[in-house]
Amino acid sequence: MRQILKKALLVLFVVLASLSCYAGKFEAGKGTFLLDGEPYVVKAAELHYPRIPKEYWDHRIKTVKALGMNTVCLYTFWNAHEPREGQFDFTGQNDLREFIKLCQANDMKVILRPGPYVCAEWEMGGLPWWLLKKKDIRLRENDPYFLERVDKFQKAVADQVSDLTVANGGPIIMVQVENEYGSYGIDKEYIANIRDMLRKNFGPDVMLFQCDWSSNFLNNGLDDLTWTINFGTGADIDAQFAPLKAARPDSPLMCSEFWSGWFDKWGANHETRPAADMVAGIDEMLSKGISFSLYMTHGGTSFGHWAGANSPGFAPDVTSYDYDAPVNEQGGVTPKYHALRKMMAKYTKGRMPAVPKAIPAIAVREFTFDEVAPLFSNLPEGIGCEDIRTMEEFDQGYGSMLYRTTLPALAEGATLTVRDAHDYAQVFVDGVFVGKLDRRTGDRELILPACPKGATLDILVEAMGRINFGRAIKDFKGITDKVTVTETRDGHDFVCDLKNWKVSLLPDELEFYNRGEFLPVGAFTPGPDGRLPRGVYRGTFTVSKPGDTFLNFENFGKGLVYVNGHALGRIWDMGPQQTLYTPGPWLKKGENEVVVFDILGPKKAVSEGLKLPVYDKLPYKMKKANGTAPKLDGLTPAFEGAFEGGNGWKQIDFGKPATGRFLVLEMTDAADASDYAAIAELYVLDNAGERVPREDWTTD
């Protein structure tokens, strides 16, 4: 009996050992993906681990699994993992390995998208700011230094998770090469270099793929990679995949980003998308055996200073990345979630997992900020420089800067020109506020009052998120060129290029904010603008039982918020977002500390915690860029015609070169006979077929 038992234990041990060494295979078959030789339809939910409190990772994974998803798709964010050159961080919110292991524990496959560029409405598209210390760097190109740093980052990621590919018994089935490169340029050699890095670091067995739009995927498509297409709800799915089918008739089809909603921008309306269109699109794809990844299934929050900005022009994103996704910012399920889950049940074998219980939200009574460290009485010692220098040249990545110099004697009406303030500047003369320059609206100039010789000029510049899309991702902060003053005398303009600056650095770091000398808020009265002093405000609130809440900052101006040392994100009374998601695990029973750096100053130094967010409040109207929209009466169009109906790129040829200050599109009707027509992206090509730079475009 004892011998039989020993044999049984031995057999069990061998079975367990073989399971632990299981090597799977994920590959492209004829018209379908294959997992271990069997057809496999990828039903992926896009989640971003830094945008979710680590304590909630498992909850969010279980919530998207309950939709009927079988895969989690995720980016890795280079700038979060390498905040300083050569200093890698894969701990806490950045613990990529733990997140992927949690996916595996929940029986979810993983699609890994390690960039280096990710877009994602994330600061600089995931690229680290310190790359810009090399001013002549060519981002996302075959720049030797850029490629060297990408290789080191890709190796660091692989060191964390390369053993978790399906070939090694892990959950990672696919690894993406770069990201939507067709929106940036055409450079197969560069794409091949990124592919080679990933192949070197992840081995020969993992499937590598690249994604792009239906209109441009062939421009950079490499023969040895799997190709996937990105498009949004409402698209004609057959039309989107037609070019891929023509190029590769036997290729598996996958929409690697099916956009469930959209992101919000400061000063613009809150974005939503119909649930019916999203559900119908996924239903159609699944009925045809087409794989997909729903971007986003749960968006989460761009905590701290991680929210990026869109281009052309400059359109900074709000802190919330709710995205009108099926799972909302707090992790709650929405009507969109329930509609999708009901449809997905048709394509799910067996019983669908139960939806995890909702995480309750709590209210926090109104509380007061009792102390303030006024900005101008707590400025760090200035660093001298003859000419303007950017934030990166001072080895600072995020936050604000104050540029100070003296003015020549000026009569009233002189023009101050700042080229260019990135991103929000306030101008003071001898401590008196003169005006603001907002990069969103193309502001570069303002009129100065009369000044005696030697008057002090201060320019306080706040850096918002770096642009995350297009060529404009090379986005320096601070003042990027020069500052001049122009006086008109006897009909002639006299221009003075201001020099000899003292620059005070104001980094976005809690330790820095807490260094100031704090005084009672009650010692100050509101100024002419109704606001209390600019500076750092500290206050506390108490809770008997910690829980999620949404701290309301409608009374504050513009800046950044920390709670118990955790960076919550940006605030701006511009809206539409007025509250910040505050996760319960970041609170504690009893007293909780809030620190707000406000560059405008609050109207009233109070806040409260709400059970529901405020995403749709716009107290101010957006100022038009220049107020110079052209009149079209009597003008002859450069082109007249009709675009072919449906989503996707359309191209027209003017027939001959056209020049002018304005590009105007007048739409007289819509292809689908609806009441409106819209354009998502617009490029102008020169005679050589190259894109005309659009970084300085403004709209009227």
C-alpha positions, 0 to 999 in steps of 0.5 A: 500500500505504501509503495502504491501511494509513493507511485501515485505521489510520484505520478502527481509530481510529474504531472504538476512539474509538466504543467509548470513547464507548459509551453504554449504557442500563439500564431497566425493561422489561415484567417484566424489566430491559433492558440495551441493549434486551435482557432482563437478569437481575441476579445481584449480589454484595454487597461493601463496599470498606472492609471488604476490604483494598485490595490484595485488592479485585481478588481478591474481585471475581474470586472472586464473578464465578466464582460466576456473578455479573454485578454487584457491589452496594455501599454508600458509607459517608458517615462513612468518606468525611467523618470531619470536616464538610467534609473528604472522603476518597476515598483508600486504603480509601475509593477508591470510584472505583478499586473501581468501575473494578476491577469494570468491568475484571472485566466486572462491572456495579455497583449503587451505594447511596449512602445517606445511611443504609446500616444494614449493621451499620456505625457509626451506619448510615453517618451521621457522628458529627459530625451529633450535635454539633447535638443537636436534629438530626432524622436521616433527615428534612427537617431543613434542616441534615441535608439540606444535609449529605446534598446535599454528600455526594451531590455529593462521591460523584457527583464521584467516579463519576457519569461511570461510569454505563452511560449514560457507558460505565461499569458503574453500572446502578442507584443506590439512593435512601435505604435500607429507609426503611419500617423508620424511618418514612413520609415520601415528601417526604423520600424525594423530596428524596433522589431529587432530589439523586441525579437532580441529581448523576447526571443523567437517564439512570441508573435510580434505585430504592428498596428496602424490605420486602414489608410496607411498600414502598408507604408510601414508594414514589415513582411514578417510581422502580423498586421492589425487595424485601428478604428472606432465605433461607427466605422464600416468594418468591411471597408476598414479591413478591405485593404488588409484582405487585399494585401494578405487574403489569409491573414487573421483580422483584428481591430487592435484599437476599437475606440469605445469613447473619447478623451476630454480636453480642458475648455471643451465639452465632455465627450461621450459616444453611443453605446449602441454603435460600440455594441453593434460594431463588436457584435459584427466583428465577432459574428465574422470571427474578427478579433478586437481590443476595446480601447478603452474598456476601463480608462482610469485616471492620468494621475499627477502630471501624466495627462498629455496634450493633443495636436495640431495646436495645443489641446491639453487633456484633463486628469480623468481618463474616464473615456466614456468607457464601459467601466468608469473612472472609479471602476463602476459598471455603466449602462454601456457595460451592461449592453455590451455584456448582454451581447457578449454572452452570445459568444461566451461558452458556459456561464459568464463570470459574475460582475464584481461588487461595486466599490462604494463612494463616500462623501466628505464634508466641506473642509477648509485649507488653513495655511498657505505658502504664498508663491512670490514670498517663497521663490527659490533663488534664481539661476542666472542666464543671459538668454532664455533657456527651456525647462529641460535645459535646467534639468527639470521635467515637470512643474513651473518656472518663473523668469525674471528680468528688468525692463527699459523705460516704456511708454504705455502701449508697448507690446510684450512678445513671448515666443513661445510660452509652454504652456500657460504664462502669467505676466507681472510688472513690479508684482502687479498682474498684467495679463496671461498667455494661453498656448491653447489659444495661440497667445503670444503678445500683450500690451504693457503699462507704462514702466520706469527703467528697471521695472521688474518683469516676471513671467510665471510659466506653467508646463502642462502635459507634453503633446502626445500625438504627431510630430509635435511630441518634441515639446519643450517646456518653459519659454522656448525661444525669446522675449521681446518688447516693441515700442512704436515711435514716430511710426517706427517699431523699436524692438528690444530683445530682453536678456539677463534673466534670473530663473526660479525653478518650481518642480512638481514635487511634493517635497518642494511644495512643502518647503515654503513658509506657511501662514494662516490663510485668514491673514490674506484677503482676496485681490481685485480678481476675487482670488486669494494669493497664488501658492501652496495651500494645505488642509486636512479632512477626516473620515471615519471609514476610508472610501473612494471619493471625488474631491471638488476643486471648483473654488480653486484656480489652476494647479496640481493636487496631492493627498497623503503624498499621492499625486491626484492630478491637475485642476483648472476651473476652466473645466469641464472636469471639476473633481479629482478621483481620490481612491479609498486605499490612498486615504486613512481613517482619521486625518488626511492631508491635502496639498494644492499648488494653485498658480491662480489662487482660489476664490475660496480655500475650501473643498469637499468630497462628492460621491459622483464626479463632475466632468461637464461644467464649463464656467468660461467660454473658449476664446477663439484663436485670433478672431480673424476667420476669413470671409468666403463671399466672392472667393473661388474655391481651390477645389470643389467636389465630394468625398466618398462616404464612410470613415477612413482617409480621403485625399483630394488633389487641387490640380495645381499648387495653392497658396494662402494664409487660411485653409477653409473647408465648407461642407454643404451636406453629409454623405449619410444625409445626417445633420452634420459632417465632421473631420477627425484628422486633416493634413496638407501635402506639398508638391513632393507629397510630404506633410506640411508641418501643422504644429503652429496651426490655429483654428477660428 
